Amino acid sequence: MSKLWRTLIAGPLVLTALAVPAYAGALGPDAAVCDAGQGPSVLVRVEGFKARTGKLRVQIYGGNAAEFLEKGKWLKRVDLPVTRSGVMDVCVGLPAAGNYAVAVRHDVDGNGKSGWSDGGGFSRNPHLSLTNLKPKHSAVVIPVGAATRTVDVVLNYRSGLSIRPIEGSR
């Protein structure tokens, strides 16, 4: 096949691929920001659900370690019903490029209160335990630039005397 012919065929395919939104199908009130591939924003890809019930909460904290996980100190919060299947891609628009931490909670029964059956996770997926349910800010903080940043979060749940992802969820 000639070089000219390959260029004629591949050229439109490349242009078509560039025109497709980077994150089509994001969830949340800021979904259009991630679907357009513009930012600053985070696309939080949550996986490892033990049940497809209840609500999912994604909270974003800023670069101040003293405010991490403090009541009411989050910058943005998105609450959504858990989808029936698959990874949940939750988009959160951010005020500016900078350092942020992502905290996710799966409220299994949807009662709005934290319980032993609920799950959670953080950006950078730190190890959690019954004695260490709240990781240090430095273990979860991520830099976010001017574009959408994808952040994978695997949920952890209580299992006996440990906190860990559901078997086979990764």
Buried (B, 14 or more C-beta within 10 A) or exposed (E): EEEEEEEEEEEEEEEEEEEEEBBEEBBBEBBBBBBBBBBBBBBBBBBBBBEEBBBBBBBBBBBEEEBBBEEEEBBBEBBBEBBEEEBBBBBBBBEEBBBBBBBBBBBBEEEEEEEEBBBBBBBBBBEBEEEEEEBEBEBBBBEBEEEBBEBBBBBBBBEEEEBBBBEEBE
